[in-house]
């Protein structure tokens, strides 16, 4: 089963008070990927990063309505989940293959504002992400370790500054599986992205918000517990040079020190396809 989690982020330049459709970051799309229609895709969360307070809206004829949809107020300079958070009760919103979501934002008239959605695919053709559940990390987890990297964000609204997970400290054990529990950032942005072959070459991620480290540091653990599906990604250190971390942020760019919290897994406890 080809599970996958994908964070899709976009930006709008000087949207002002008018809800403006986000431009997706390069090589991403707000169109839901083509899946087996007998399998589910879920909208897990959404968040935005505005310099000025505004609105964030997701709509589609396939959702509740195509007028207001899922609409939430965005607090200025605070990248907090606007609906669904891993450690609050989750309500899974079903998504539909090849549905083109309209994702819009309003904010300031002299700034670049950003927004993200997080999508879970239960079975996606051509994708082979490795994901496990909470019970597996309790049963087979051995040691906690932190992977710290420094990412220089770009000011264009695109994901940028990608570095390998071992670019700062190369301490992962050879040929060993590690579960990614979550992560933290010291600088506010929109989204932290993690990409690699073990993740099906989709970019998964979490809000780049330093004030909720207790939430983001266990982000994938919380997702898995609340949606009742394997959602904790697993990577193998053999692929470390090709597992990259990047950031999507606003026009300020910035330098981000990001810590991913990893859990070393017992040898052989995670299959090549996860659960």
Secondary structure, DSSP 4 states (H G I P E B T S, - for coil): --BEEEEEEEEEES-TTS-EEPEEPTT--SBPPP--TTS-EEEEEEEEE-SS-EEEEEE-TTSS-SSS-EEEEEPTT---EEE--TTS---PEEE-TT-B-EEEE---SSSEEEEEEEEEES--TT--B-EE-HHHHHHHEEEEEEEEEEEEE-SSSSEEEEEETTSS---PPTT-EEEEEEEEESS--SEEEEE-GGGTT--EEEE--GGGHHHHTTHHHHHHHHHTS--EEEEEGGGGGG-EEEEE--TT-EEEEEEEEEEEEPTTSS-TT--
